[in-house]
């Protein structure tokens, strides 16, 4: 299970989803000093969605005996990661519009985590599909 590449990719996506809760999403800056840092855990919708993505990607690791179901879970997790990315960007842009002109907003490095989750779950999907094709080709030789 763990020696498969896709299991490692799904575990990395799980760790990113959990770590996402403590990463800064955006920083409010005034006169080159940080006034406020917003985190994913401060927004319920983003926190719940990142928890769901982490849970589903962790659950998908243990579906190694049913590769088709594992592929569906990896694709679903990729889709949820994409939604998480767009929702995070939307939240930051909404905050940007609400700030006074004396303050500015910069993205935190947590904004990249949903993209990395998408990348790792897409890689997991690719390698699961590759394993499935290999098994199918071996089944043709057995018949």
C-alpha positions as CSV (number, residue, x, y, z in Angstrom):
1,X,0.0,0.0,0.0
2,X,2.5,2.6,1.1
3,X,5.1,1.6,-1.4
4,X,2.8,2.7,-4.3
5,X,3.5,6.2,-5.6
6,X,-0.2,7.1,-5.6
7,X,-0.5,6.3,-1.9
8,X,2.4,8.6,-1.1
9,X,0.8,11.4,-3.3
10,X,-2.5,10.9,-1.5
11,X,-0.9,11.1,1.9
12,X,0.9,14.3,0.9
13,X,-2.4,15.7,-0.2
14,X,-3.8,14.7,3.2
15,X,-1.0,16.4,5.1
16,X,-1.4,19.5,2.9
17,X,-5.1,19.6,3.7
18,X,-4.5,19.4,7.5
19,X,-1.6,21.8,7.4
20,X,-3.7,24.2,5.4
21,X,-5.7,25.2,8.5
22,X,-2.6,26.9,10.1
23,X,-1.2,28.5,7.0
24,X,-1.8,32.3,6.4
25,X,-4.3,32.9,3.7
26,X,-3.8,36.7,3.5
27,X,-2.0,39.5,5.3
28,X,-3.4,43.0,5.7
29,X,-0.5,45.5,5.4
30,X,-0.3,49.2,6.3
31,X,2.9,51.2,6.1
32,X,5.0,48.0,5.6
33,X,3.8,46.4,8.8
34,X,1.5,43.5,9.0
35,X,-1.7,44.4,10.8
36,X,-3.7,41.2,10.5
37,X,-3.2,37.7,9.2
38,X,-6.1,35.6,8.1
39,X,-5.9,31.8,8.3
40,X,-8.1,29.1,6.7
41,X,-9.3,28.0,10.1
42,X,-10.9,31.4,10.6
43,X,-13.3,30.8,7.8
44,X,-15.7,28.0,8.4
45,X,-16.4,27.2,4.8
46,X,-12.7,26.9,3.9
47,X,-11.9,25.0,7.0
48,X,-14.7,22.5,6.5
49,X,-13.8,22.0,2.8
50,X,-10.1,21.5,3.5
51,X,-11.0,19.0,6.2
52,X,-13.2,17.1,3.8
53,X,-10.5,17.1,1.1
54,X,-8.0,15.8,3.7
55,X,-10.3,13.1,4.9
56,X,-11.3,11.9,1.4
57,X,-7.7,11.8,0.2
58,X,-6.7,9.8,3.4
59,X,-9.6,7.4,2.8
60,X,-8.6,7.0,-0.8
61,X,-5.2,5.6,0.3
62,X,-6.9,2.5,1.7
63,X,-8.9,1.8,-1.4
64,X,-5.9,0.3,-3.1
65,X,-7.7,-3.1,-3.7
66,X,-10.3,-1.4,-5.8
67,X,-8.4,0.8,-8.2
68,X,-11.5,2.1,-10.0
69,X,-13.1,3.4,-6.8
70,X,-9.7,4.9,-5.8
71,X,-9.6,6.7,-9.2
72,X,-13.0,8.1,-8.6
73,X,-12.1,9.3,-5.1
74,X,-8.9,10.9,-6.4
75,X,-10.8,12.7,-9.2
76,X,-13.4,13.9,-6.7
77,X,-10.7,15.1,-4.3
78,X,-9.0,17.0,-7.2
79,X,-12.4,18.6,-8.0
80,X,-12.8,19.6,-4.3
81,X,-9.3,21.0,-4.3
82,X,-10.1,23.1,-7.3
83,X,-13.3,24.4,-5.6
84,X,-11.2,25.2,-2.5
85,X,-8.7,27.1,-4.5
86,X,-11.3,29.3,-6.2
87,X,-13.1,29.8,-2.9
88,X,-9.9,30.9,-1.2
89,X,-9.1,33.4,-4.0
90,X,-12.7,34.7,-3.9
91,X,-12.5,35.3,-0.1
92,X,-9.2,37.2,-0.4
93,X,-10.5,39.3,-3.2
94,X,-13.6,40.1,-1.2
95,X,-11.4,41.2,1.7
96,X,-9.4,43.3,-0.7
97,X,-12.4,45.3,-1.8
98,X,-13.5,45.9,1.8
99,X,-10.2,47.4,3.0
100,X,-9.7,51.2,3.3
101,X,-7.3,52.7,0.8
102,X,-4.5,53.1,3.4
103,X,-4.2,49.3,3.8
104,X,-3.3,46.7,1.3
105,X,-3.7,43.0,1.2
106,X,-1.1,40.4,0.1
107,X,-1.6,36.7,-0.4
108,X,-0.1,34.3,2.2
109,X,1.7,31.2,1.2
110,X,-1.3,29.1,2.3
111,X,-3.1,30.2,-0.9
112,X,-0.9,27.8,-2.8
113,X,-1.8,24.7,-0.7
114,X,-5.1,23.9,-2.5
115,X,-3.2,24.0,-5.8
116,X,-0.6,21.7,-4.4
117,X,-3.3,19.4,-3.2
118,X,-4.8,19.4,-6.7
119,X,-1.4,18.6,-8.2
120,X,-0.8,15.7,-5.9
121,X,-4.2,14.2,-6.3
122,X,-3.9,14.5,-10.1
123,X,-0.6,12.7,-9.9
124,X,-2.2,10.0,-7.8
125,X,-5.0,9.7,-10.3
126,X,-2.5,9.3,-13.1
127,X,-0.5,6.6,-11.3
128,X,-3.7,4.7,-10.3
129,X,-4.8,4.8,-13.9
130,X,-1.4,3.5,-15.0
131,X,-1.6,0.6,-12.5
132,X,-5.1,-0.2,-13.8
133,X,-3.8,-0.3,-17.4
134,X,-0.9,-2.6,-16.4
135,X,-3.3,-5.0,-14.6
136,X,-5.6,-5.0,-17.6
137,X,-2.7,-5.8,-20.0
138,X,-1.6,-8.6,-17.7
139,X,-5.1,-10.0,-17.7
140,X,-5.0,-10.1,-21.5
141,X,-1.9,-12.2,-21.4
142,X,-3.4,-14.7,-18.9
143,X,-6.5,-15.4,-21.1
